[in-house]
Amino acid sequence: MRYETLSGIPVKDVYGPEDLAGWSPEDDLGRPGEYPFTRGIHATMYRGKLWTMRQFAGFGTAEDTNRRFHYLLAQGQTGLSVAFDMPTLMGYDSDHPRAQGEVGREGVAVDSLADMEILFQGIPLDRVSTSMTINAPANVLLAMYVAVAERQGVPPDRLRGTTQTDILKEYIAQKEWIVPPRPALRLVRDMLVFGTRRLPQWNVVSISGYHIREAGATAVQELAFTLADGIEYVKLGLEAGLDVDAFAPRLSFFFDVHSDFFEEIAKFRAARRMWARIMRDRFGARNPRSWWLRTHAQTAGVSLTAQQPLNNIARVALQALAAVLGGTQSLHTNSMDETYALPTEEAVMVALRTQQIIAHETGVASTVDPLGGAYFVEALTNQLEEAAWAYIERIDAMGGMVAAVEAGYPQREIADAAFRFQQQVERKERIIVGVNEFVVPEERPIPILRIPPEVERRQIERTRRVRAERDNAQVARRLEALRRAAAGHDNTMEHILECVRAYATLGEICGVLREVYGEYREPVVI
């Protein structure tokens, strides 16, 4: 039998000092809160403050999701994470032909500022941290959030939260885009400048390895491709004339937490060390906060099984424990029923209680980096880092991640890794409990959340009513100003904010960008 991690790193039967030859506790491990932050970015970690507990929430209309937000906050959740439906993710309004049958299905439908106002009704935006998993139209959703805050009397500098905005990983893995890569990065650059100047507490870009991993990447590939994407975003900020220390402290990360327990812990530790060295040595950042890799984590949706879904509770608990031992700052735990549909309230509560049990009953938050110095963990951290640097060096040689994406390099690497894993499962070289071993002849059904068809009808009616009641002449002027800015050199964010305030819809704003830049068509990757 072969013993190896999910990334294919061989695992020995026992580890000792000989596995750390050349390893320096001072240079490679350090103290928590000190460079290179292998042991965590804060000196006291969870003794000072627990990680932020989030649950991904969004389904149906804004009213439906607003009720779920209030429920989660009442259960002890400490931050909101918004899931958007497919039309919103792709920049289409709910009455667009391509939206048919998808409205409110996998997240909440947001077509205009009217929806956003309802979504956050009764939620004080100066006291809640909000994460929005949105990429191609992230600029529009951020503008809507700022506009809602204005109506609450909350200035932009009081807003705390994150827009994912990681468009590179869309071309690599998730495939939700609007325009080609290079103009899309120009829009991200505009957001970076806007955020640096107007939103000092907002994370404008959350560099996401999660969707790269969900597409079939190994832990090594997730680590390497995510940091390579981060390098591109830092270059964007510098090209815009920003000082690196003015924006780098507000970059954040988002990693998957898969089932290979120790590999996942080592991945977080390697990521912090690598990013600290990238920021200090490659980009010359002087502020230690620019060296921090602050990360949200989410348990692996791709690891959940439709077979014996109650087993998913155990999977999620172990993955969440790995994220905590790895030193995450924020955590989402998946619900047991997410292979079937969006989670029910009961399933969400179990997932949230899983985090609370880890935090308050296990004792793992009592000391910082309890696995630090363990021969196996440190050796595995080194091996992950070495393998990830090799990928980054290849990407650098290609001219950076944009060129690599255009050549299809990370896409091919992920496809090959996914194929290898599937072969291992089919040959039973990797056991998935309840799937290829320990199966049961009959599955007991579990309750699932169903989105009724009238949700789509109600959402379309509201969007059309907004278009009918707004000042359409003003909307036309705002959209035309955005068109000129997108075709020229002005920052597009202020113009998008003006469009949003006039109740221009998401589809109308993204339609202007499609007209100016064209639509992206993915090259065939073999």
FENFENTA-V117466 format. One record per pair of residues at least 4 apart in sequence whose C-alpha atoms are under 7 Angstrom apart, sorted by the first residue. I is the first residue (numbers start at 1). J is the second residue. If there is no record, write none. Layout:
i: {I:I}
j: {J:J}
This chain:
i: {3:3:4:4:4:4:5:5:5:5:5:6:6:7:7:7:15:15:15:16:17:19:20:23:24:25:25:26:28:29:29:30:30:30:30:31:32:32:32:32:32:32:33:33:33:33:33:34:36:36:37:37:37:38:38:38:38:39:39:39:40:40:41:44:44:45:45:46:46:46:47:47:51:51:51:51:52:52:52:52:52:53:53:53:53:53:53:54:54:54:54:54:54:54:55:55:55:55:56:56:56:56:57:57:57:57:58:58:58:58:58:58:59:59:59:59:59:59:59:60:60:60:60:60:60:60:60:60:61:61:61:61:61:61:62:62:62:62:62:62:63:63:63:64:65:65:65:66:66:66:67:68:69:70:71:72:72:73:73:79:79:79:80:80:80:81:81:81:82:82:82:83:83:83:83:84:84:84:84:84:84:85:85:85:85:85:85:85:85:86:86:86:87:87:87:87:87:87:87:88:88:88:88:89:89:89:89:90:90:90:90:91:91:91:91:91:92:92:92:92:93:93:93:94:94:94:94:94:95:95:99:103:103:104:104:104:105:106:110:110:111:111:111:111:112:112:112:112:112:113:113:113:113:114:115:116:116:116:117:117:124:125:125:126:126:126:129:129:130:130:130:131:131:131:132:132:132:133:133:134:134:134:134:135:135:135:135:136:136:136:136:136:137:138:138:138:139:139:139:140:140:140:141:142:142:143:143:143:143:144:144:145:146:146:147:147:148:149:149:149:150:150:154:156:156:157:157:157:157:158:159:159:159:160:160:161:161:162:162:162:162:163:163:163:163:164:164:164:165:165:165:165:166:166:166:166:167:168:168:169:169:169:169:170:170:170:170:171:171:172:172:172:173:173:173:173:174:178:178:178:179:179:179:179:179:179:179:180:180:180:181:182:183:183:184:185:186:187:188:189:189:189:189:190:190:190:190:191:191:191:192:192:192:193:194:194:195:195:195:195:196:196:196:202:203:203:203:204:205:205:206:206:206:206:207:207:207:207:207:207:208:208:208:208:209:209:209:209:209:209:209:210:210:210:210:211:212:212:213:213:213:213:214:216:216:216:216:217:217:217:217:217:218:218:219:219:220:220:220:220:221:221:222:223:223:223:223:224:224:224:224:224:225:226:227:228:228:228:229:229:230:231:232:232:233:234:235:236:237:237:238:238:238:242:244:244:245:245:245:245:245:248:249:249:252:252:252:253:253:253:253:254:254:254:255:255:255:256:256:256:256:257:257:257:257:257:257:257:258:258:258:258:259:260:261:261:261:262:262:263:263:264:264:265:265:265:265:265:266:266:266:266:266:267:267:267:268:268:268:269:269:269:270:270:270:270:271:272:272:272:273:274:275:275:275:276:276:276:277:278:278:279:279:279:279:279:280:280:280:280:285:288:294:295:295:295:296:296:296:296:297:297:297:297:297:298:298:298:299:299:299:299:299:299:301:304:304:305:305:305:306:306:307:307:307:308:308:309:309:310:311:312:312:313:313:314:315:316:316:316:317:317:318:319:320:320:321:321:322:323:323:324:325:333:333:334:335:335:335:335:336:337:337:337:337:338:338:340:341:341:342:343:343:343:343:344:344:344:345:346:347:348:349:350:351:352:353:354:355:356:357:357:358:359:373:374:375:376:377:378:379:380:381:382:383:384:385:386:387:388:389:390:391:392:393:394:395:395:395:395:396:398:398:399:400:401:402:403:404:404:404:405:405:408:408:409:410:411:412:412:412:413:414:415:416:417:418:419:420:421:422:423:424:424:424:425:425:425:428:431:431:432:432:433:433:434:434:435:454:455:456:457:458:459:460:461:462:463:464:465:466:470:471:472:473:474:474:475:475:475:475:476:477:478:478:478:478:479:479:479:480:481:481:482:482:482:482:483:483:483:484:485:485:485:485:486:486:487:492:493:494:495:496:497:498:499:499:500:504:504:505:506:507:508:509:510:511:512:513:514:514}
j: {10:11:8:9:10:11:9:10:11:260:263:218:260:218:219:220:19:375:376:375:375:379:379:28:28:29:30:30:36:38:39:34:35:36:37:39:37:39:40:41:42:43:37:40:41:42:43:41:273:276:41:272:273:269:270:272:273:269:369:372:45:327:292:48:368:49:368:50:51:365:365:366:328:329:330:331:78:79:329:330:331:77:78:79:330:331:332:77:78:79:80:81:331:332:80:81:332:333:81:82:83:332:65:81:82:83:65:82:83:84:107:108:64:65:104:105:106:107:108:64:65:104:105:107:108:109:451:455:65:104:108:109:455:459:66:108:109:115:118:119:67:118:119:68:69:108:119:70:119:120:71:72:73:74:75:76:77:77:78:128:129:130:129:130:131:130:131:132:131:132:133:107:108:132:133:88:89:106:107:108:109:89:103:104:105:106:107:108:109:90:102:106:91:92:93:94:99:102:103:92:93:109:110:134:136:137:176:136:176:177:178:137:178:506:507:510:96:99:506:507:111:506:507:99:103:111:459:460:99:460:103:109:456:108:109:456:451:342:115:116:115:463:505:506:116:503:504:505:506:117:144:500:503:118:119:120:144:148:121:148:128:149:159:154:158:159:160:161:160:161:162:161:162:163:162:163:164:163:164:138:163:164:165:164:165:166:167:165:167:176:177:178:141:142:163:165:143:191:493:144:496:506:145:146:163:147:496:497:500:148:500:149:150:156:151:501:152:153:154:155:154:155:158:198:199:198:199:200:201:201:199:201:202:201:202:202:203:202:203:204:206:203:204:205:206:205:206:207:188:204:205:206:205:206:207:208:171:172:229:173:174:208:212:174:175:176:177:175:405:405:410:411:211:212:215:411:211:514:519:520:183:184:514:517:518:519:520:184:519:520:185:186:187:517:188:189:190:191:192:193:236:237:240:194:491:492:493:195:204:493:196:204:237:197:198:493:199:200:202:204:200:246:247:250:250:251:252:251:251:252:251:252:253:254:226:229:230:252:253:254:226:253:254:255:213:222:223:226:254:255:256:214:254:255:256:215:217:222:217:218:222:256:302:414:415:417:418:221:222:414:417:418:222:417:223:267:224:384:387:388:225:388:226:227:267:271:388:228:388:389:391:392:229:230:231:232:392:401:233:401:234:235:236:401:237:238:239:240:241:242:242:243:244:246:248:285:249:285:286:287:290:290:289:290:293:294:295:293:294:295:296:295:296:297:296:297:298:297:298:299:300:264:297:298:299:300:319:323:264:299:300:319:319:264:265:319:322:266:377:267:380:268:322:269:322:323:325:326:270:326:377:380:381:271:381:384:272:326:327:273:326:381:274:381:384:385:275:276:292:293:277:278:279:291:293:280:291:292:281:282:283:283:284:285:290:291:284:285:286:291:290:292:329:328:329:330:328:329:330:331:323:328:330:331:332:331:332:333:316:319:320:332:333:334:334:312:339:309:312:339:339:340:434:435:443:434:443:336:337:336:315:316:336:317:336:318:319:320:333:334:321:354:322:323:324:333:325:358:326:327:328:328:369:351:352:351:343:347:348:351:347:341:343:347:448:342:343:448:448:449:449:347:348:448:449:348:448:449:349:350:351:352:353:354:355:356:357:358:359:360:361:362:362:365:378:378:379:380:381:382:383:384:385:386:387:388:389:390:391:392:393:394:395:396:397:398:399:400:401:404:400:403:404:403:404:405:406:407:408:409:410:409:410:412:525:413:414:415:416:525:526:417:418:419:420:421:422:423:424:425:426:427:428:429:430:429:430:431:436:436:437:436:437:437:438:438:439:439:458:459:460:461:462:463:464:465:466:467:468:469:470:503:475:476:477:478:502:479:499:502:504:480:481:482:495:498:499:483:499:509:484:485:495:486:492:495:496:487:512:516:488:489:490:491:492:492:516:516:496:497:498:499:500:501:502:503:504:504:508:509:509:510:511:512:513:514:515:516:517:518:519}
